[in-house]
Amino acid sequence: MAEKKQLRMYGGWTMPRSEGLFGLTAPVTVAFFVWVILVVILGGVVSWFVAGPVAIAGIIGGVLLVLKPQGRPVSEWIGLRMEFNRAKKKGLAKYLSGPFSRVPGGRYALPGVLGRLEVSEHYTGGNQPFAMLHDPQRSEYTVVFGIWPQGDQLVDSDVMDSWVDQWGAFLANLGAEGDVVAATAVVETFPSTGMKVRQEVRSITKLDAPVFAQQVMVEAAEMHSSQRIELEARLSITFKATTSEKRRDVSAQAKDLAVRLPLLQSQIEYAGQNTRPLAIDDLVTVAKRAYSSSLHPEIEALSATSRGHEIEWADAGPSQAEQTPSYYVHDGSVSSTWEMVIPPRGYVPHRVLRGLLMKDIDLSTKRVAVCYRPHTAAEAAKLVDSDAINKRERTKQERGRRGSASARAELDEASAEQARQAEALGHGLTRFGLLVTVTEPAQDLDESGHMTVDKMPNAEAILKSLSQRSRIQLRRRYCSQQLSFAAALGLGINIPEHLSAAALVQG
């Protein structure tokens, strides 16, 4: 009798932090002792009337730092809100483009950090075109691959496990590259027009084919084009210019990537994904469809012609956009972006995110972006050692206070030690996060541009259910909707590089 193969499970991810006393982080612990010493010195040397206000201020500050609703300190929530209010007073929460705006040339430029990206097109050694996005301010270059997932239907578990292994090897290799800043995998769903299917069938149907065969093809095209939701996937990789020549000259970086991209492409294909680098027209379609959803049918119709849509990168943005603390309104649509607070607990199968990624008629326009930031080999060794020591110290402190450590502390210690051993065997170490953007038609707006009938509560309830099925916890990207929307597009915007409150708010 054949032995039943056991389903492979994945997990062991950790959230590194420096452990201090009483369950606090090391910086907060240091600040606590500095505050205590300062209060004692002021009380003994100067006066307790002077030390009293310092003590009260320290208590209030401690509460704001220690209390963490939805995993973020109260002080950060207050700081974000204050920065948002300042930006709103300066008019930075609204964006206008086009002929009657202040945008140079009257173009429909992309808003925020996307607006400073420059795009150019080059060719790989195999004469394959690829678009390269350049951020001059950060000396970063981004290449985007179109991905056509094969799915896991009728795929043996051994093959699926091999694909997961190859994906892990690909992420580890990104860390070994040395100049890879980030990679973002995006799975996007949006209402389908059916034009792509009809165009594809039209292109492969011969005019001299039998009438019956042509009729079958036409009916097949109509059947598939009637599907109301389309799914697309892509993967962006962001590189840091490591030499002065590459920082000055775009072509120098392009020559380097032209040699490396075929190898990266083959590594992605080993993970079961059909792929090709996207050209400039493809990137324009991605951006324009996201910011101006109502133009999607027109863009797709023009793309099917011999001339293409003829929209330039300088016109890929919306005509107007405005962000509120919880929403982002843009060209007749309203979007909201959430982030993963807690990854899946315990161990999960490879299909854990399927419910969040698959098409959903109630969330027709949805974008899920998994953001990776690989560590170099040197960084990985240092971090896993530090994290293992911190987790062991936390368990030791709990045993000292209560006689025994909590199950969570022991599990975290085991995971950190497992990561340490895996790194020693040559596995990579990668930070990861997840963004989810949901877009709805903003057909009910008042004169000030705000929705009078809010559809987002329904979308949020559905998204919460999907995230629970995927065993993750989400929270809204409060007061940073514009930047979060741009980051989830997978066009080279990495949120950790814009961590100041002003950058988060202004995008």
N, C-alpha and C positions, 0 to 999 in steps of 0.2 A: 504494500500500500504506500502510495507516494506521500511524503511528508509535507504537510501544509506549511507554506512559507509565511513567516511572521512579518507583519507590516512594520517597516522601519519607521522610527519616530525621531524627531529632532527637537533640540532644546538646549538648555545650559547657558543661555545668554544672560549676561549680568549687567548691572548698572553701576559702574565704578564710582566710588566716592571715598574721600579720606575720612577715616573714623576718628572722632574725638571722644570726650567723656560724656556720659549720660545719654548716649545715643545721638549726640550732636555731631556735626561735621567738624573737622579740625579747625577751619577758619573761624567758625562760630564759637568754638571752645576757647580759642586764643582771645577773641574779642570779649568773651565773658570774663576771663581772668584780668584782662586789661581794665575792664570797667570796674571790677571789684577793687583792684589795687588803687585805681584813680579815686573812687569814692572814699576809701579808707584814708588815703593821703590827704584829700581835701578836708575830710572831717576832722582829722587829727592835727593838721598843720594850720589850715585856714579857719574854717567854721562849718558846722553841720548845716547852717542855713545855706551855705554855698553847695555843700555836698548833696543836700536834699534834692534840688532840681536835677542834678546830674544823675542821681539814683533813679528818679522817676523817669527821666528821658531814656535811661538805659533799659528800664523795665519795658517801656513802651516799644523801644527799638527791638528788644529781644522778642516780644510777642509778635511784632510784624515780620521778624525773620523766621521764627520757629513755626508759626501757624502757616500751613500750606494747603489751602483749599484747591482741589484738583491738581495737587502736586507742585504748585508754584507758590512761593512766599507771598504774603499779603503785601509786602513792600514792593514787590515787582508789579503786582496788579495795580497798585496805586501809581507807581511810576509810569506805567504804560498809559493809564488813563490821563494823567497830567500831561504827558507828552502829546497824546492825541488831541487834547483840548488846545494846547499851544499851536499844534500844526493846523488845526481847524480854523483858529482865529487868523492865522497867516494865509489861509486859503489853500493850504497844501493838501487838504483832503479831497479837493475837487480837481478834475483834469479835463481840459478841453483841447481839441486839436482840430485840424482842418483849415480851410481858407480864412475863417474869421477868428482864428486863435492866434496866440503868440508863438506858436511852433514855427521855426524857421522854414520858409518856403511854403507855408500853409499845408504841410503834409499831415497825414494821419499817423503820427509817430507812436510807437509803443510807450506806455507810461512807466514812470519809476526807473528802477535799475535796468530793465530791459531796453530802455531808450538809449542807453549808452553803448549797447552792443553793436559791433560792426560785423557785417557778414561778407564773406568772399567764397568763391567756388574754385576748387582745385581738382586734381586727378591723382588717383593712386597709381602704383606701378602697373596695375592691370588695366589702366585706362578707364577706371570707374570714377565717375564724378562724385565729389562729396563737398558739402557746405561746411564752412568753419566759422564759428562765432567767436569774435575777439572782444574781450573786455580790456580796453587799454588801461583803465584805472588799476586793475588788479593783475595785469599781465597774465591773463588766463585765456585759454582757447578751448572751445567745446565742439565736439563732433557728435552728431545724433544718428543712430542707426534705426531704421525701420525694422520692426520685428513682426514675424508672422508665426505665432505659436502653433504647434501641431496638436496641442491638447493631449489628454491622457486616455481618451476612449480607445479601446482595443489595443492598448499598450501594456505589455507585460510589466510586472512590478520590478523585475530586474533591470529592464530598460529605463524605467522611471527613476529608479535609485541611481542608475548611472548618470542620468541627466542632472540630477540634484548634485551628485559628486562633481560633475564637470562644471556646474555653476559655481560651486564653492571654490573649485580650483581657479576658475576665471577671476573671482573676487580676490583670491590670494595673489594671483599674478598681477592684478592692478596695484596692490601694495608693493610688489617687487619692482614695478616699473620705476618707482621713485619720484615721478613728477605728476602722478595722477592725484588730483585734489578730491574729486568726487565722481560718483556715477549715480544716475537716477533712472530707475525702471518705471515706466508709466504705462498703465492700462486704462484706456479711455473708452467710454461708451457715449453715443450721441444718436439722435434721430436720423434714420436712414432715408435718403431720397430714392434709392434704387437705381440711380443713374450709373454707378460703377458697374453693377452686375449687367445691366443692359448693354453698356459699352463693351464690356469684356466679351459677352456672348456675340455681339455684332462683329467684333474683330476676329473671332475664331470661326465664324460661320461662312463657308464658301458659297458664293452666289450660284455655282453650278451644282451644288449639293441637291439631293432629292428633296422634293417639296415636303414629304412627310418628316424627313430628318430636320429640315429647317423649322417646321412647325413645332417639333418636340423641343428644339433649342429655345424657341420663342416662349413656349409655355413654361419651360424650366426657368428662364430669365424672369418671367412675370411672377412665378411662385417665390423665387428667392428674393426678388426685389420688393416683395410685399412685406418682408420682415421689417418691423418698425424700428429696430435698434441695430446699430452697427458697432463693431468693436475694433479698436486699433491699439497697437502696442508699439513702444519705442524705447530706446535706451540711449541716454546721453552720457558721454565721458568727458570730464573737464580736466585739462592738463595745465600745469603751471610752467611758464617759460623759465627755463633754468639757466639761460645764458643771456648776456647783454644783447647779442645779435638777435636772438629770438624775441626779446622784449621790444627791440626797435623795428625788426623786419618781419612782417607777417609771412612772407614767402619762405623764410628760413624755417619757421615752425611748420609750415605746410609741407615742405620737403621731408622733414622728419616724420610727420604723421603719414605721409603718402607711403612710406616704407612700412610703418608699423600697423596701419589699419588692416591690411589683409590678414595678418596674424591674429589680431584681436577679433576680426570677423569670424575666422575659423574656430577660435575658442568658443565664441558664442554659439556657433552651429553645433559644436560638440555637445552642448547642453540641450539639444533638441529644438533649436530655434532657427527658422529660416530668416535671413537678414540681408540688408544692404544699406550702405550709407545714404542718408537723405540729402537731396539737392536743395538749393535755395528755395525753389518753388514749393517744395514739400514743407519747409519750415514756415514759410509765409502762410500756407494753408493751415498749419497747426495753430499759429498765433491768431490769425484772422478769425478762424472758426471759434476759438475760445473767447475772444473779446467781442466779436460781432456775430453771435449765433444765428441771427436772422438772415445773414448773408450766405450761410452755408449752402443752400440749394443753388444759388447763383454761382458761387465759386466752383462748386462741383460740376455744374453744367459747362462753365467756361473751361475748366480743366480737361474736359473730354474733347475739346476742339484741338486742332493742330497747333494753334497759337498759345494755348494754355490760358490761365486766368490773367496773366500780365500785371499782377499786383506786385509792386516792389516791396522790399523789406521796410523801406521808409514809410510805407502806407499800411503796415500790418496791424496797426493799433486801432483802438476805438475812437469814435468822434467825441465821446464824453464818458466820464467815469467818476464815481464818487464812492468813497469808503466810509462806512460807519463803524462803530466798535465791533459789530457782529456780522456785517454784510458788506458786499462789494457790488455796487450797481454799475452796469456797463452796457451801453447800446441796447437798451430794451430788455436786458436780462439782469437777474440778481443772483449772485453766487455767495457761498459761504464755505470756508475751508476749516477743516478739523485736523488735529494732529494726534498721533498715538502717544498716550501717556505711559501706559504699561503694556509691554509685549505679552504674547501668550504665556500663561502660567504653565509650568511643568513641561511636558513633552507632547509634541503635536505631530500629525502626519504632514506630508508634503502639500496636501490640498487644504490646509487650514484657512487660507485666504480666499478660497473659491467663492464662498457666498458673497464676499465683499466685491470681488472682481467681476462676477458674471453679470450678464444683462438683466436689468430690472425695469419693467415697464413703468413703475412708480418713480424711478430715479433714472429717467432716460439719458440725461446728460450728467455723467459722473466721471471723475478722474481720480485714480488711485496712484500715488507716486511713492515708491519705496526708495529712500535716499540713502546711499552708501558713501561712507568716507573711510577708505582703507588706510590702515597704518603701515608705515614702512617696517621692515623686519626689526630694525633697531628700536623703534618706538614700541612695537608689539611686545618685545621681550621685557622692556622696562615696565610697561603698563600692566601686563599680566602678573608680574612679580609683585608690584605695588598693590594691585587689587587683591591678590591672594593674602598678602600680609594684613591688609586692612580688614578683610572679611574674617580672618582668623582672630584679629584683635577684638572685633565686635562680638564674636562668639565668646571669647574669653571674658569680656566685660559682663556679658549677660549671665554667664555662669557665676561670676563673682558676686553679682548683685542679688540674683534669685536662686542660686544653687544649680540651675540648669538653663541651657540656652533654648530659645524658641526654635520650632521646626523650621521657620523661615530663615533664621540666621544660619542654622546648620546646612540647609539646602543651598543658601547663597555661598557659604564657604566651600561646599563640595563642588558647586558650579565653577567658582573661581579657580579651584585647584585643578579641575578638569580642563579649563581653558589654558592654564599654565602648562599642563602636560601636552595638550594638543599643539600649542605654539612651539614647544621644544621638539616636536616631531615634524615641524615644517609647515603646519597649517597657518593661514593668515589670520589677522585680527582686524575686524572691520566694525566701525560704528554704523548704526543704521537707525533710521526713523521712517515714519510713514505719514503722508499727507493725503487727505481725502477732500476733494472739492465737488460740491453739488451745485448745479446751475438750474434755475427755473425761469420761465418767461416772466418778466416784470410788467405784465399787462395792466396791472391796477396800481398806477402811481398817482400821487397827488401833485399839486403844482410845485411843491418843493422837491420832487423827485423821490419821495419815500413811498413805499408800498402801503396801500390802504387795506388790502387783503393779503395777509402774509401766508405764503405757502410753505415757508421754511420750517415751521413747527412740525408739519406732517413729514417733510423730508428728514428732519432731525430724528423723529421717532422711528422712521424706517431705517435710517442709518444706524441708530443705536442698536436696533434688533440685529442688523447684519453684522455689526462689529462684535456683538456678544456671541454670535454664531462662530465668528472667527477668533474668539477668545482674546480680544484686545479691548482696551479702554481708550476712548477718544475724548478730546476736549476741543472746544472751539478756539481758533487762533485769535484771541481777543485783541482788538486794537492794532492788528497787523494783517488785515485781510488782503490789502493790495500786494504786499510782498509775498504772502503765502500763496496767493493765486498764481503769481508769476513763477514761484519756485516749483509748484506742482505741475507746471507745463513741461518740465524737463528740458529746458533750453539753456542750462548753464548757470542758473541762479541758485546759490547755496545759502540757506538761511543762517548757518553758524557764522558766516562771514559778515553778517549784518546784525550782530547781537545787541548793539546799543539801542536804547529805547527810541531814539530819534530815527534811526535807520529802519527799525521794525515798523514804525508808524508811517513814515514817509515813503517806504519802499524804494 
